[in-house]
Amino acid sequence: MSEPEGGKRRVFLKVLGGTLGASAFAYAMAPLRAWTKDLSAEKFLQKHYKELGKEEIQKVIARVERETLEKYGAKVKVKDQKPIEGVEFGYALNLSVCIGCRKCAEACHVENNHDRKTNNSYIRVLEMDQGSFDMARGDAQYDHAVPAPGKYYLPIQCQQCDNAPCVKVCPVQATWKEPDGIVVVDYDWCIGCRYCEAACPYHARRFNWTKPEVPAAAVNPDQGILSNRIRPQGVVEKCTFCLHRTREGRLPACLEACPTGARVFGNLLDPKSEIRWVLENKRIYVLKEELGTKPRFFYFFDV
């Protein structure tokens, strides 16, 4: 990213203010007030993540660790996990054995330091009528014993699209696709405009309307600068395939929590990986294939 591009966050705000009328601009900027309210000079002058050198990254990490201790009373270790050469991650889910227990969503909630008050998670589980693939008819609010007769369950999270619409619409390039296929967000660069949230056809992004409430004892101290660090108020966040775990050879938290073994994760470039076996031996579905987003998240049935 060149230096002129690095200033797009500030340029965007100036242009928007000049384009809209005063009242319209105030309404459009309402979600950004939290971002500017808590924006120190250090944060404002910080360059885009992809422009930071090793020493600058360490300064950012030190700041995040210090702020987490000050604001949440939790001592954490933040890392900057880089993509692994020769690895492109993919995820598959066996809908025949998913029972809709939402253990995956619970694990995501805890692992990724989500706001405890809202019980937020990057994963939604839809209860679907057997024989239907119409997401609009799925029920994400079901509250009864599972699995229910005549139903199957469709967990949905970020599809880590190869042709990601969220990336295309970001006016300040705060979100991008990494070499291993994971779409990430620079939480210090995001201005909270929510264009990406609107562009995502999978409802996979979340906006922090308030400061996240996470008790000190509940904070997961194993954090990544681009993944599960506690995100500030006023920014959009998303699933990263638990890159703070997976880039270190571990599995996503949602997979480890699944009691039925419905989830398969691995390197799409490894012909001996389990994910490749699934893709080569099962009838695979992707959500909203007609949109051309090219998801790296696949679904299949045991038939």
Secondary structure by P-SEA (a helix, b strand, c coil): ccccccaaaaaaaaaaaaaccaaaaaaaaccaaaaaaacccccccccccccccaaaaaaaaaaaaaaaaaaccbbbbbbbccccccbbbbbbbccccccccaaaaaaaaaaaccccccccccbbbbbcccccccccccccccccccccccbbbbbbcccccccccccccccccccccccccbbbbccccccccccccccccccccccccccccccccccccccccccccccccccccccccccccccccccccccccccccccccccccccccaaaaaaaccccccccccccccccbbbbccc
